[in-house]
Amino acid sequence: MKETKVPSSIFIDVREWRDKTYGNTYYSAIVTVDGEWQFTTGMSYGYGDQAVYDVAKELDARGIVPIIEPHRSVTYDMRERGIDLYVARRDVLKRELPKKAEREVTA
């Protein structure tokens, strides 16, 4: 099994949009690991820390940061591993939500 290097920092830039008609909240998150952009989630439904949990699942799926105990808080788990986790939030218009994108992996 390949051992992965644990990153020193993760930055999650969350952009939120609230649907005024029905009151639903949607987000898109831009994720940077150790200063290097990794992926953008695209528009998803969720509020509160949903974006952070969804990003943690994606980081696990990509093998960047494995989730040891899924029932624990992501922020607590990252702190226990010595990873600096930064989360920024801002409200935006729907058209300002970033589109889904990811890095091209070269072999």
FENTAMO-V341732 format. One record per run of one state. SS is the DSSP state (h for helix, s for strand, l for the rest). FROM is the first residue (numbers start at 1). TO is the last residue. Records with the same first field share a line. If there is no record, write none. Layout:
SS=FROM-TO ; FROM-TO
This chain:
l=1-8 ; 19-24 ; 34-35 ; 41-43 ; 46-49 ; 62-73 ; 82-83 ; 92-93 ; 97-100 ; 103-107
s=9-18 ; 25-33 ; 36-40 ; 44-45 ; 84-91 ; 101-102
h=50-61 ; 74-81 ; 94-96
